[in-house]
């Protein structure tokens, strides 16, 4: 009888089981360590994001960048070199850890001559030279560098290094450092935008003040002149403009009825250009002209002398001025005038029921020394209307892209004058027609000013001889 051989069972050794447990524990410990590191990195990045949202001081935020970066990578060293808006190194915001061992590096970067020049951050070769400077200072030290970019512009450079020697690097480390660089770029871009807004707000405040001052220089009301209706309005394209009109008594010492019956100067002008420079020049011209009016000279001599006074200042600014100067004597109803290349005022003759131009030869103010001007003269009759205006009126663009032009202005003046309206009614019609032409969703491209002078219908005045001009 055959007997089966006894089966043998292998019994695992204690040593083999112990080794398995040790490997398993090590893997679990490694996973736990990686998990803790991942959570720590997430916390660091969340804190950096919170700092971007919460900090109003860019310097305080940038101080944190090297600290966060070094902790994310697990090294002791990080350097931040931000660029200013013009591309130069932002020396006030250089940040590094450890600080104690990096003072010489910061000094070298602050005195790095190419970094002080505009456009440094947009020159790849110059940035490479800065990288070499950092590498020379950290000879034998592992280092990694990446660009800080926002909206396609170089905003700085972020370095990571290990003062203890070679840099242990991974793809995760690279992604984390790049994420910090991107967040830093956002912070710098936000600060630049904030500073730009603040500068614009400051400029707006200055412009508002300038506009208020200029508005005070323009007459806030029209004077009372015997036998005359006056209305005026200036609509600047910007807060401060280069249009100018004024009414000046030639004998300011007179008062009451004597002043109303004396000769008055009426002027309209325009500085070539817009905005603050034009407004400043026109303010200067206003002071000069008011001084000239007191001389009592005829209009052509007034413009001649004004040109001599303003020539040097206007030459420095590379700008010129158009100016129409006239004076009116209520006792004789005579209007004398001279023109320095300004838009000729339009004259509605009530008796002829037609519009003509008031013009006289003359060059721009500030164009040529010893420029000569011609004096014209007319006598006004009841119902006559004079429209003084600047080219911002006729050059205004309509919704179809065409210009308001002189022909349209003449037709509007004819209709308003035929209706027998007052000077204010005529002025309101002119601006209403202009606004309708430009459209509600558009604004004037240039300052637009109009002054309406009317001799009221049926006014009883002594007859005077007609002008021979």
C-alpha positions in Angstrom: 0.0 0.0 0.0 1.4 3.2 -1.2 1.5 6.1 1.2 1.4 9.7 0.2 4.5 11.7 1.0 3.8 14.3 3.7 3.2 17.9 2.3 5.7 20.6 3.2 4.4 24.2 4.0 6.8 27.2 3.8 6.6 29.5 6.9 7.5 33.2 6.2 10.4 34.4 8.1 10.1 37.1 10.6 12.8 39.1 8.8 10.8 39.1 5.5 7.6 40.4 7.2 9.5 43.1 9.0 11.1 44.4 5.8 7.7 44.6 4.1 6.3 46.5 7.0 9.2 48.9 7.0 8.8 49.6 3.2 5.1 50.1 3.6 5.6 52.5 6.5 8.2 54.5 4.5 5.8 54.8 1.5 3.0 56.0 3.8 5.3 58.4 5.5 6.5 59.7 2.1 2.9 60.1 0.9 2.0 61.9 4.2 5.0 64.1 3.8 4.1 64.9 0.2 0.5 65.6 1.2 1.6 67.9 4.0 3.9 69.7 1.6 1.1 70.0 -1.0 -1.2 71.4 1.6 1.5 73.8 2.8 2.2 75.0 -0.7 -1.5 75.5 -1.3 -1.8 77.5 1.9 1.2 79.6 0.9 -0.2 80.3 -2.5 -3.6 81.1 -1.1 -2.0 83.5 1.4 -0.1 85.2 -1.5 -3.4 85.6 -3.4 -5.0 87.0 -0.3 -2.2 89.5 0.0 -2.8 90.7 -3.6 -6.4 91.3 -2.8 -5.9 92.9 0.6 -2.6 94.9 0.4 -2.8 98.5 -0.7 0.9 99.0 -0.3 2.9 97.4 -3.1 6.1 97.5 -1.1 4.5 95.4 1.7 3.4 92.8 -0.9 6.7 92.6 -2.7 8.5 92.0 0.6 6.6 88.7 0.9 7.4 87.4 -2.6 11.0 86.1 -1.9 9.8 84.6 1.5 6.9 82.7 -0.1 9.0 81.6 -3.1 11.8 80.2 -1.0 9.4 78.3 1.2 7.5 76.8 -1.7 10.8 75.4 -3.1 12.2 74.5 0.3 15.4 76.6 0.0 16.7 79.6 1.8 17.3 82.1 -1.0 15.1 84.1 -3.3 15.6 87.4 -5.1 13.0 89.8 -6.7 14.0 92.4 -9.2 10.9 94.4 -10.3 10.9 96.8 -13.2 9.3 100.3 -13.3 6.7 101.4 -15.9 9.5 102.7 -18.1 11.4 99.4 -18.0 14.2 100.4 -15.6 15.0 98.5 -12.4 12.7 99.5 -9.6 15.5 99.9 -7.1 13.2 101.0 -4.2 11.5 97.6 -4.4 14.4 95.2 -4.7 13.7 92.3 -2.3 15.8 89.3 -1.2 16.1 86.6 1.4 18.3 86.0 3.3 18.8 89.7 3.8 22.0 89.6 5.9 24.0 87.7 3.3 22.7 89.6 0.2 23.4 93.3 0.9 26.3 93.4 -1.6 24.1 91.9 -4.3 21.4 94.5 -3.7 24.0 97.2 -3.9 25.4 95.9 -7.2 21.9 95.6 -8.7 21.0 99.2 -7.5 24.1 100.5 -9.2 23.8 98.3 -12.3 24.1 101.1 -15.0 22.0 99.4 -17.8 19.2 98.9 -15.3 18.8 102.6 -14.7 17.9 103.2 -18.3 14.4 103.3 -19.8 13.5 100.2 -21.8 16.0 98.0 -19.9 13.3 95.4 -19.1 12.4 95.1 -22.8 16.0 94.3 -23.9 16.6 90.5 -23.6 20.4 91.0 -23.9 20.5 93.4 -21.0 18.4 91.1 -18.8 20.8 88.3 -19.6 23.6 90.5 -18.5 21.8 91.0 -15.2 21.4 87.3 -14.8 25.2 86.9 -15.2 25.7 89.5 -12.5 23.6 87.5 -10.1 25.3 84.3 -11.1 28.8 85.8 -10.5 27.8 87.0 -7.1 26.5 83.4 -6.2 29.4 81.4 -7.7 28.9 77.7 -7.0 25.3 78.1 -5.9 22.4 76.5 -7.6 20.1 79.1 -9.1 16.8 79.3 -11.1 15.4 82.4 -12.8 12.1 83.3 -14.4 10.5 86.4 -15.9 7.6 88.3 -14.3 5.3 89.1 -17.2 1.9 90.9 -17.2 -0.1 91.8 -20.4 2.9 90.8 -22.5 5.3 93.2 -20.7 8.3 92.3 -18.7 7.6 93.4 -15.1 10.6 92.0 -13.4 12.8 88.9 -12.7 12.4 86.3 -9.9 15.4 84.2 -8.8 15.5 81.1 -6.5 18.8 79.9 -5.1 20.2 77.6 -2.4 23.1 79.1 -0.5 24.1 75.7 0.7 25.1 74.4 -2.8 23.3 72.7 -5.7 19.6 73.3 -6.2 17.3 70.2 -5.9 14.7 71.0 -8.6 11.5 69.4 -9.9 8.7 70.3 -12.3 6.4 71.0 -9.4 9.0 73.5 -8.1 9.2 75.2 -11.5 5.4 75.5 -11.7 5.1 76.9 -8.2 7.8 79.6 -8.8 6.2 80.5 -12.1 2.8 80.9 -10.4 4.4 83.3 -7.8 6.0 85.2 -10.6 2.6 85.5 -12.4 0.9 86.7 -9.2 3.6 89.2 -8.7 3.1 90.5 -12.2 -0.6 91.0 -11.5 0.3 92.9 -8.3 2.7 95.2 -10.1 0.3 95.8 -13.0 -2.5 96.6 -10.5 -0.3 99.1 -8.7 0.7 100.8 -12.0 -3.0 101.0 -13.0 -3.9 102.4 -9.6 -1.1 105.1 -9.8 -2.2 106.0 -13.4 -5.8 106.4 -12.1 -4.6 108.6 -9.3 -2.5 110.7 -11.7 -5.5 111.1 -14.0 -7.6 112.1 -11.0 -5.0 114.7 -10.1 -4.9 116.0 -13.6 -8.7 116.1 -13.7 -8.7 118.2 -10.5 -6.2 120.5 -12.0 -8.2 120.8 -15.2 -11.3 121.5 -13.2 -9.6 124.3 -11.4 -8.2 125.6 -14.7 -11.6 125.5 -16.3 -13.1 127.4 -13.3 -10.4 130.0 -13.6 -10.8 130.4 -17.3 -14.6 130.5 -17.0 -14.1 133.4 -14.6 -11.9 135.2 -17.2 -14.7 134.9 -19.8 -17.5 137.5 -19.2 -20.1 135.9 -16.9 -22.6 138.3 -18.4 -22.8 140.7 -21.3 -22.5 144.4 -20.6 -25.2 147.0 -21.0 -24.5 149.1 -24.1 -27.0 151.7 -25.1 -29.0 150.6 -28.2 -27.5 147.1 -28.3 -28.5 143.6 -27.4 -25.7 141.2 -26.6 -25.6 137.5 -26.0 -22.6 135.1 -25.8 -21.7 131.5 -25.1 -18.5 129.4 -25.2 -18.7 125.6 -25.3 -15.2 124.1 -24.8 -14.4 120.7 -26.3 -12.3 120.0 -23.3 -12.4 121.3 -19.8 -9.9 124.1 -20.7 -10.1 125.6 -24.1 -8.4 128.2 -26.4 -11.5 130.2 -27.4 -11.9 133.7 -26.2 -14.3 136.5 -26.4 -14.5 139.7 -24.4 -16.3 143.0 -24.0 -14.2 145.9 -22.7 -15.0 149.6 -22.2 -12.4 151.8 -23.8 -12.9 154.3 -20.9 -13.3 152.1 -17.8 -13.2 155.1 -15.5 -16.8 156.1 -16.6 -19.8 154.7 -14.8 -23.5 154.4 -15.2 -25.2 155.8 -18.3 -21.9 157.5 -19.4 -20.3 154.1 -19.6 -23.2 152.6 -21.5 -23.0 155.4 -24.1 -19.2 155.2 -24.4 -17.2 153.2 -27.0 -16.9 149.5 -26.3 -14.4 146.9 -27.6 -15.8 143.5 -28.7 -13.3 140.8 -29.5 -13.4 137.1 -30.4 -10.3 134.9 -30.8 -8.9 131.4 -31.0 -5.5 129.9 -30.1 -4.5 127.2 -32.6 -4.8 124.0 -30.5 -6.9 122.7 -27.6 -6.7 122.0 -23.9 -4.5 123.5 -21.3 -1.7 125.0 -23.5 -4.2 126.9 -25.6 -6.1 128.1 -22.5 -2.9 129.4 -20.9 -1.9 131.3 -24.1 -5.3 132.8 -24.5 -5.3 133.9 -20.8 -1.9 135.6 -21.6 -3.4 137.3 -24.7 -6.4 138.5 -22.7 -4.2 140.5 -20.3 -2.2 142.0 -23.1 -5.2 143.0 -25.1 -7.0 144.6 -22.2 -3.9 146.8 -21.6 -3.9 147.8 -25.3 -7.6 148.7 -25.3 -6.9 151.5 -22.8 -4.7 153.2 -25.4 -7.8 154.2 -27.4 -6.1 153.4 -30.7 -8.1 152.2 -33.7 -8.5 148.4 -34.2 -5.7 148.0 -36.8 -3.2 149.6 -34.4 -4.4 147.5 -31.5 -3.7 144.3 -33.4 -0.4 145.6 -34.7 0.8 146.4 -31.1 -0.6 143.1 -29.7 1.3 141.1 -32.4 4.5 142.9 -31.3 3.9 142.1 -27.6 2.9 138.5 -28.1 5.3 137.5 -30.9 8.1 136.1 -28.7 5.9 134.1 -26.3 3.9 132.6 -29.2 7.0 131.7 -31.1 8.3 129.7 -28.2 5.1 127.8 -27.9 4.9 127.2 -31.7 1.3 128.4 -31.7 -0.6 131.2 -33.4 -3.7 133.2 -32.6 -6.6 134.3 -34.8 -8.4 137.4 -33.5 -11.2 139.7 -34.6 -11.2 143.0 -32.9 -13.9 145.6 -33.1 -15.1 148.7 -31.3 -18.6 150.1 -31.3 -19.7 153.7 -30.6 -23.4 153.8 -29.5 -23.7 157.5 -30.3 -22.8 157.1 -33.9 -23.6 153.4 -34.3 -20.3 153.0 -36.0 -18.5 149.7 -35.7 -14.8 149.7 -36.5 -12.9 146.4 -36.9 -9.7 144.7 -37.9 -9.0 141.0 -38.4 -6.0 138.8 -37.7 -7.0 135.9 -39.9 -10.1 135.0 -37.8 -13.4 133.7 -39.2 -15.1 136.9 -40.5 -18.2 137.7 -38.4 -21.5 137.5 -40.3 -23.6 140.6 -40.7 -27.4 140.4 -41.2 -28.6 143.5 -42.8 -32.2 144.0 -41.9 -33.0 146.3 -44.8 -31.4 144.2 -47.4 -32.6 140.9 -45.8 -29.2 139.3 -46.5 -26.0 138.2 -44.8 -22.5 139.5 -45.6 -19.1 139.0 -44.1 -17.2 141.6 -42.0 -13.6 141.1 -43.1 -10.3 143.0 -43.3 -6.8 141.9 -44.4 -4.4 140.8 -41.7 -2.0 138.0 -40.6 -2.2 135.7 -37.6 -1.0 137.0 -34.3 2.5 135.7 -33.6 3.2 134.8 -37.2 5.4 137.6 -38.4 7.0 140.7 -37.0 5.7 144.1 -38.2 2.5 142.6 -39.6 0.1 145.2 -41.0 -3.6 145.2 -40.4 -6.5 147.1 -42.1 -9.3 148.9 -40.3 -12.8 148.6 -41.7 -15.9 150.5 -40.6 -19.7 150.2 -40.9 -22.8 151.9 -39.5 -25.4 149.6 -38.0 -29.2 150.1 -38.4 -32.1 148.8 -36.4 -32.7 145.1 -36.9 -29.1 144.5 -37.9 -27.4 141.4 -36.4 -23.7 140.6 -36.1 -22.6 137.0 -35.3 -19.0 136.6 -34.0 -17.9 132.9 -33.9 -14.9 130.6 -33.8 -14.0 127.8 -36.2 -15.2 125.2 -33.7 -18.7 126.0 -34.9 -18.2 125.6 -38.7 -15.7 122.7 -38.3 -18.0 120.7 -36.1 -18.6 117.1 -37.4 -22.0 115.8 -37.9 -23.3 112.3 -37.6 -22.8 111.7 -41.3 -19.2 112.8 -41.1 -19.7 116.2 -42.9 -19.0 119.6 -41.4 -21.4 122.2 -40.1 -19.7 124.8 -42.4 -20.3 128.4 -43.0 -23.1 128.0 -45.5 -25.2 126.1 -42.9 -24.4 128.7 -40.3 -25.5 131.5 -42.6 -28.8 129.8 -43.4 -29.5 129.3 -39.7 -28.6 133.0 -38.9 -30.9 134.2 -41.7 -33.9 132.2 -40.4 -33.3 133.3 -36.8 -32.8 137.0 -37.8 -35.9 137.1 -40.1 -38.0 135.9 -37.2 -37.3 139.1 -35.3 -36.0 137.2 -32.2 -33.8 138.9 -29.6 -30.0 138.3 -29.5 -30.5 135.6 -26.9 -33.2 133.9 -29.0 -30.9 134.0 -32.1 -28.0 132.6 -30.1 -30.2 129.8 -28.7 -31.4 128.9 -32.2 -27.8 128.7 -33.5 -26.6 126.4 -30.7 -29.7 124.3 -31.0 -29.1 123.8 -34.7 -25.4 123.0 -34.0 -26.3 120.4 -31.3 -28.9 118.8 -33.6 -26.3 118.5 -36.3 -23.6 117.1 -34.1 -26.0 114.6 -32.5 -26.7 113.7 -28.9 -24.1 110.9 -28.6 -21.2 113.0 -30.0 -19.2 115.9 -28.6 -17.5 118.9 -30.3 -14.0 118.3 -31.5 -13.0 121.9 -31.0 -14.1 124.8 -28.8 -17.2 126.5 -30.1 -18.0 130.2 -29.2 -20.6 132.6 -30.6 -21.4 136.2 -29.7 -24.6 137.8 -31.1 -24.9 141.6 -31.3 -28.2 143.0 -32.4 -29.6 146.5 -32.9 -33.2 146.2 -31.7 -35.9 146.7 -34.3 -37.7 150.0 -34.1 -35.0 151.6 -32.0 -35.2 155.4 -32.3 -31.7 156.7 -33.0 -30.5 159.9 -34.6 -29.6 159.5 -38.2 -25.9 159.3 -39.0 -24.0 159.4 -42.3 -23.2 156.0 -43.8 -19.6 154.8 -43.8 -17.5 155.3 -46.8 -15.6 152.0 -46.2 
